[in-house]
């Protein structure tokens, strides 16, 4: 199958792309950064997902994984509006098998920055909307909503002993996920799963049970 993944140069997106390649799929990646994956079945487009005019015609897409995201003043434009545009362009069509939106546990708890929470909460609602529309193709659409993940974007708290201790106090399993763990969930929800749809799966080590948010000033 052909898999389109946004945000593949690092972190969760890179781990998901590598897993799909390992399983023999063709992967197309979109990212603002240079490619960090070299594989015969990987094609990389360096672009900004908000630049709708630059989005390429890549032909049939069987699985779409919306992973590209940010955590700054661009939250609504990148995390929600661009995700919607990408999905409508590549995902809502009769060759689609599955769509997965990478959300956040904060979209459920509200325990993070205001626009970030709003953008991820929007993803939860939009996921249900898309699931209803692609069901006629026999396709699923879900969101995978992680808590803390060990990625470069989170190093500011991962490397701060005091903040890390506070975060672990709020996390029942006393650890964060690796990108590879999240990739396994992504693969399950898009390939193995054929019946769960319109759902938002929180994978956060139990952090959302506590409803507290710890971050660097």
C-alpha positions in Angstrom: 0.0 0.0 0.0 1.0 3.6 -0.5 1.3 5.5 2.8 1.3 9.3 3.1 2.8 10.6 6.4 3.3 14.2 7.3 6.1 15.3 9.5 8.6 12.4 8.8 12.0 14.0 9.4 12.1 13.3 13.2 10.3 12.0 16.2 7.0 10.1 15.9 6.6 10.6 12.1 10.0 9.3 11.4 9.4 6.2 13.5 6.0 5.5 11.8 7.6 5.9 8.4 10.4 3.5 9.2 8.0 0.9 10.6 5.8 1.0 7.4 8.9 0.7 5.3 10.1 -2.3 7.3 6.7 -3.9 6.7 7.1 -3.5 2.9 5.0 -0.5 2.2 5.7 2.5 -0.1 5.9 5.7 2.0 5.6 9.3 0.9 6.7 11.8 3.5 6.0 15.6 3.8 8.2 17.7 6.0 9.7 21.2 6.2 13.0 19.7 6.9 15.4 17.7 4.8 14.8 13.9 4.6 16.3 11.8 7.4 15.3 8.5 5.9 17.1 6.7 3.0 15.1 3.9 1.5 14.2 2.7 -2.0 10.5 2.8 -1.1 10.6 6.3 0.5 9.8 9.5 -1.4 10.3 12.8 0.5 8.7 16.2 -0.3 10.2 19.2 1.4 7.3 21.5 1.9 5.1 23.4 4.5 1.8 21.7 4.9 0.2 25.2 5.2 1.3 26.0 1.6 -1.6 24.4 -0.1 -0.5 25.4 -3.6 2.7 23.4 -3.2 1.0 20.1 -2.3 2.0 17.6 -5.0 -0.1 15.1 -6.9 1.1 11.8 -5.6 -1.5 9.6 -7.1 -3.4 6.9 -5.1 -3.1 7.1 -1.3 -4.2 4.0 0.7 -3.3 5.2 4.2 -3.0 8.8 5.4 -1.3 9.6 8.7 -1.5 13.3 9.7 1.5 13.7 12.1 2.9 17.1 11.3 2.4 19.4 14.2 3.8 22.3 16.2 3.6 23.9 19.6 3.7 27.6 19.1 1.7 30.5 17.7 1.1 28.4 14.5 -0.9 25.7 16.4 -4.3 26.3 14.8 -2.9 26.7 11.3 -0.6 23.7 11.3 -2.2 21.2 13.8 -5.8 21.7 12.6 -6.4 23.7 9.4 -3.5 22.1 7.5 -4.5 18.6 8.8 -8.1 19.2 7.5 -6.8 20.4 4.1 -4.4 17.4 3.7 -7.2 15.0 4.6 -9.7 16.5 2.2 -7.1 16.4 -0.6 -5.6 13.0 -0.1 -7.7 11.1 2.3 -11.4 11.4 1.5 -11.4 9.3 -1.7 -12.5 5.8 -2.7 -9.0 4.2 -2.6 -8.4 5.1 1.0 -8.1 2.3 3.5 -7.5 4.2 6.7 -6.8 7.7 8.0 -5.0 8.4 11.3 -4.7 11.8 12.9 -2.0 12.2 15.5 -3.6 14.2 18.2 -2.7 14.7 21.9 -4.0 13.7 25.3 -4.2 17.5 25.9 -7.0 17.7 23.4 -9.1 15.8 26.0 -7.8 17.3 29.2 -7.1 20.9 28.2 -4.0 20.8 30.4 -1.6 22.6 28.1 -1.2 25.8 26.1 -4.5 27.3 25.0 -4.2 27.2 21.2 -2.4 23.9 21.3 -5.3 22.3 23.3 -7.8 24.0 21.0 -6.1 22.6 17.9 -5.9 19.1 19.2 -9.5 19.2 20.5 -10.5 20.2 17.0 -8.7 17.1 15.7 -10.9 14.9 17.9 -14.1 16.4 16.5 -12.8 16.4 12.9 -11.8 12.7 13.2 -15.4 11.8 13.9 -16.6 13.9 11.0 -14.2 12.1 8.6 -15.0 8.7 9.9 -18.6 9.2 9.0 -17.7 10.2 5.5 -15.1 7.6 4.6 -17.2 4.7 6.1 -18.9 4.4 2.7 -15.5 3.4 1.2 -15.1 0.7 4.0 -12.3 2.9 5.5 -11.6 3.8 9.1 -10.6 7.1 10.6 -9.3 7.5 14.2 -7.0 9.7 16.1 -4.0 8.5 18.2 -3.6 10.9 21.1 -0.3 10.5 22.9 0.8 12.0 26.2 4.6 12.5 26.7 6.8 11.1 24.0 10.6 11.0 24.0 11.2 13.3 21.0 13.6 16.2 20.3 10.8 18.7 20.7 10.4 17.7 24.3 14.0 17.8 25.3 13.6 21.1 27.3 11.7 19.2 30.0 13.3 15.8 29.5 16.7 17.3 30.3 15.5 19.4 33.3 15.8 17.1 36.4 13.3 19.1 38.5 10.6 19.3 35.8 11.1 15.7 34.8 10.6 14.6 38.4 7.3 16.5 38.5 6.2 15.0 35.3 6.9 11.5 36.5 4.9 12.2 39.6 2.0 12.9 37.3 2.5 9.8 35.2 1.3 6.6 36.8 3.5 4.3 34.6 6.6 6.5 35.5 7.8 6.8 31.9 7.1 8.4 28.6 6.6 6.5 25.3 9.3 6.1 22.7 8.4 7.2 19.1 8.7 3.5 18.2 5.9 2.6 20.7 3.6 5.2 19.2 4.5 3.9 15.7 3.3 0.4 16.7 -0.1 1.9 17.7 -0.2 3.8 14.4 0.4 0.6 12.5 -2.2 -1.3 14.5 -4.9 1.4 14.0 -4.4 1.7 10.3 -3.4 -1.8 9.1 -4.5 -4.4 11.6 -7.7 -2.6 12.7 -10.7 -2.8 10.3 -13.6 -2.1 12.7 -12.7 0.6 15.2 -13.5 4.0 13.7 -14.3 7.6 14.8 -12.4 7.0 18.0 -9.7 8.9 19.8 -7.2 6.6 21.5 -5.3 8.1 24.4 -1.8 6.6 24.9 -0.2 8.5 27.7 0.9 6.2 30.5 -2.1 7.2 32.6 -1.1 10.9 32.7 -4.5 12.2 31.7 -5.9 10.6 34.9 -4.2 13.3 36.9 -5.2 16.4 34.8 -2.1 18.3 35.6 0.5 19.9 33.2 4.1 20.5 34.0 6.4 22.5 31.7 9.4 24.8 31.6 8.8 28.5 32.2 
